[in-house]
Amino acid sequence: MQTTTPPSARPPAVHVTFPLAGAPFERLAEAGLELDVYPGDPPEPRPRLLAALGGCDGLLCSLFDRIDAEALAAGTRLRVVAQFGVGYDNIDLRAATGRGIVVTNTPDVLTDATAEMAWALLLAAARRLTEGERILRAGQWRGWRPDQMLGVGVTGKTLGLVGAGRIGTAMALKSRGFEMQIIYTSPRPNERLERELAARRLSLEALLAEADFVSLHVPLTSQTRHLIGRGELARLKPTAVLINTARGAVVDETALVEALRAGQLAYAGLDVYENEPALAPGLVDLPNVVLAPHLGSATRQTREAMGLLAVENLTRALSGHPPLTPVRP
């Protein structure tokens, strides 16, 4: 007589929405779970994702996966959603909480890498580095001239942080070598920045008018969507540089294209986009913007650390232990 394994004795089933590899995959494989990994490029096709959710207890996903109320309802056995990344605007946190599903993310391990990326964009935009490289590669350089491609200096200037959490703080601390003045906007005072850098906390409007460089470090929420729109861009100095390594939709990308064309600000450096991977019409044609393909956390060490933390959160939650970095409702 054939017998079946009782559901309670089965190992938890986990679905991964992208081709996880290296040490994180090895750690997950060693956990004795039933694994189903989507092998293609993210995002996983919606019908396949919904079908996979119907049979899994845990989900390991990325920001490109839309884990909304419909997806969560499809996961009738789902107990934990582990995000590979610090942002979680792709997850309906309220719906997850209502279903008793734990949501986790991977903060801290990508803080320095993302702050470094913000600095790379800032310097490249200020000194017109990518613009100059395009001219050189096209064979259009005719030699040095005293008025050639003049950018803006960084040392001694004012850096404005819109958001002063982990990444914003790390970026500010890395400014010390440039002897910059730090201003920031945040719901709460950042005592470390005020103590160590004499940073000043201002309103968003005052910060935009005063800063030479504006770097965005806020999560994407209903309150921060298009936080930087036409009105805010109009407040910037015409010599200002705007940097975005947060989320693309924090900036009204269409308004940014218009502002860069009109000279309302000098340059921008972007690593994230409103409708990734699509860009706003006209953005790629502008010479005064540095464009990077969402590389904020893209170092080998950081991505491995993100994967290991996501796996640790997942396995702890499935075994009944508190995850290391839960997202609070």
N, C-alpha and C positions, 0 to 999 in steps of 0.2 A: 504493500500500500504506500502510495507516494505521500510524503509529508511536506508541508510548507513551513518556512521560517516565520514565526509570529512577527508582526510588524514592530513590536517593541524590541525585538532582538536584532533587527536590522541596523547596520551602521547608518548614521545620518547621511543623506544625499546632499551634495553641494554642486551648484552650477556656477561656472566661471564664464563671464561674458567676453573674455578676450584671451589670447594665447599666453597665459602666464608661463614663465620659464625660469630657469636657474634655481637658486636657493629657495625662493618662495614656493615654487612648484614642488620641489623636493620635500620641503617641510609639510606641505599640504598632503602630498602623496603618502608620507610616513604616518599621517594621522589616522589611517584606517577608515577613511570615508569613501562613500560612493561618489566618484568624480565624473562630472560631465563638463567638458571644456569646449567652448566655441572656438574653432581654429582660425577663423577669418579675421579680417580687419574690423575694428569697432566702427560704428555700433553694430551689435548683433541685430539681424533682421527682426522686426517686431513680432511676427507670427511665431518664429522659432523661440524667441525669448519667452513669450506667454506660454507656449507649450512646455518649455523646460521648467518654468516656475511651478507648474502644476504638480511636479513630482519631486521638489527639492525642499530640504529643511533650512539650507543656508544658501545665500547668494553672495558672490564676490563680483562686484561690478565697478565700472568706471564712470566718469562724468558724462560720457557720451550715451549712456543708457538711461532711458526715461523710465524711472521707477515710480510711476504715478499710482493713483488709486486703483485703476484697472489692473495694472501689473500686480499690485499687492493683493488684490482680490483673487487673482489667478493662483497665487501661491498659498493654497489652502493649508499647507503644512509649514509654511515659511516661519522661521523663528528669528533669523538674523539677516540683515543686509549690511555687508562689510564693503564700504566704499574704498577704492584704491585712489586716494586723493584727499586733500583737506577740505575742499568745497563739497557741498552736498545739495546744491540747489536743484539737481536733477531728481531728487528723492522727495516724495510727498511725506514729510516728517509727521504731519498731523494724522494722515491716514495710517502710517506705520504704527504710531503710538496707539491709535484707536484699536488696532488689531493685536497689540501686545508684541509687536515685532521690534527687536533691538536694532538700532542703526549705529554704525561706527564709522569713523574716518581715520585719516593718518596725519594728524598735525605734528608739529615739531621737527620730524625727520626731514622735511623739505624746506624748512625756514631759510637756512643759509643759501641753499641753491637758488631759491626764488628771489631772494634779496640780491644775490650776485647777478641774476639775469636782469633785474631792474636797473642795476648799475651799468651793466653792459649796454642796455638800450639807451640809458641816459647819456653815457659818454659817446656812443656811436652817433646819436642824434645831435648832440651839442657840437661835435666836431665834424659832422657831415661825412662820417666815415664810409657808409655804404654808398652814398651819392658819389663820393670820389672814386670808390672802387669801380662803380659802373662805368664812369668816364674812362678810367684807366683800361679796363678790360675791352671797352669798345674802340680803343685806339684813338681816343679824342683828346688825350692830354698833350699839350704843346709846350710843356715845361713850366718851371716855377715862375710865378708873378707875385708882386707884393699884394695884389688885391684878389688873389685866387681863393675862392671858396671859403670865405671868412665865416667862422662859426661863432659860438658863444663860449666864454670861459666858464669854468666850474668853480675853481678855488675862490673861497670867500663869499660865494653867492648864497642865496636863501633857498633851502629845500623845504617844500611844503608836502606833508604827508596827509593824505585823505584816508584816515584809518591808521591807528597806532597799536595794532595788535602784535602778534609774534613777528610777522614778516615786516611790517612797517617799522617796528622797533629795530630789527636787525639791519634794515637799510639805513636807518638814521645813525646807528652806532658805527656803521662802516663809512660814514661821511667825515669822520674825525680827521682823516688824512688830508681832506680838502678844506678843512677849517671853515665849514659851512655853518650858517645860522639855521636852526631847525624850528619850524613852526608846524603845528599839526592840528587836525580836527578829529575829535573822538567823543563818544558819549560820556566817557569818564577820563579824568586826568591820568596821564602816564607819568607816574612819579619817578621812574628811572630816567626817562628822557629829560625831565625837568631838572633832576638832580645832577646827572652826568653831563648833559649837553646844554643846560640852560634853555631848553626848548620852551616855546610859548604855545599855549592852547588857544586857538582862535575859532571863530565861526567859519563855515565854508566860504562864505562870501568874502570875508576879510583875507582868508588864506589865499584864495585865487587871485586877488588883487595885488598881494604883496610878494608872492613866491616867484622866483626865477625858474624853478623846476618844481613840477607838481607830479607826485607819484601816488597812484591809487592802490589802496590795500584794504578794501572792504569786501565782505561777502556779497553775493548777489541775492537780494531779497526784494519784496515788493516795494520797500522804501528806497532801495539803492538802484533799482532799474532806471537807467537814463538819469542818474544822479548828476552826471555832467552832460548837460544839453546846451542848446543855443544860448540861453541866458548866462549860464556859467562860463562857457567858452568866451563869451563877449567880455567877461571880467578880467581875463588873463592879459598880461603884458604882451605887446606884439613881439617881444623877444623871448617869450616863455617857451618851455619845453614840457610836454605832457607825456607821462609814462604810464602804461597800463599793463600790469602783470596779474590783475585780480580776476575779473570776469569781463568778457567783451561787452555785455549788455549794460554794464555800469556806465558806459559812454554811449550816447546817441551817435552812432557811427556816421550816419548821413550828415548830421550837423557838424561833425568833426571834419569831414571832407570839405564842406562849405567853408568852415572857419580857416582851415589850412590854405585853401585857395585864396581866401580874402585877406590873408595876412593877419588874422586876429591873434594868432600865435605863430611862433617861428617854426617849430618842429614837433613831431610826436614820435614816440617809440612804442610799438604795440607788440605784445606777445599773445594776446587773446582777442577774440572777435565776436561780434554780436550773434552771428549765425554761422559758426564754424562748421565746415571749412570754407564756406562762401564769405566773400568780403563785400563791403558796400561798394556800389558802382563808383568808379573814379579813384578809389583808394590806391590801387596799385600804380596808377599813372602819376601820382604826386611824387616829386623828387624830395620833398621835405618830410618824409616819414620813413622810419626804419620798421620793417615788418619781419617778425620772426614767427615760425609755425608752432606756437604753444610749447616752448622749450623750457619753461620756468623750472621744472623739477628734473630736467633731462640730464642728470649725471648718472653714471653707472651705480655709484654708491647710494645715491638718493633713491633711485627707482627700486633697487634691491631692498633698501630699508623700508620703503613704502609697502612693498609686497610682503615682507616679513611681518610688519605690524598688522597689515590687513588680515593675513592668515592667522596670526595670533589672536586677534579680536574674534575672528570667525570661530576658531576651534574652542576658545574659552567659552563663548556664548553657547555653542552647541553642547558643551559638556556641563553646562549649568553654572559656570563661574562668571563673575563680572568681567566684561571686556576691559582692555586697558584704556581705550579712548572712545567711550560712547558719546554719541551726539545727544545732548539734552534737548527735550522739546522746548 
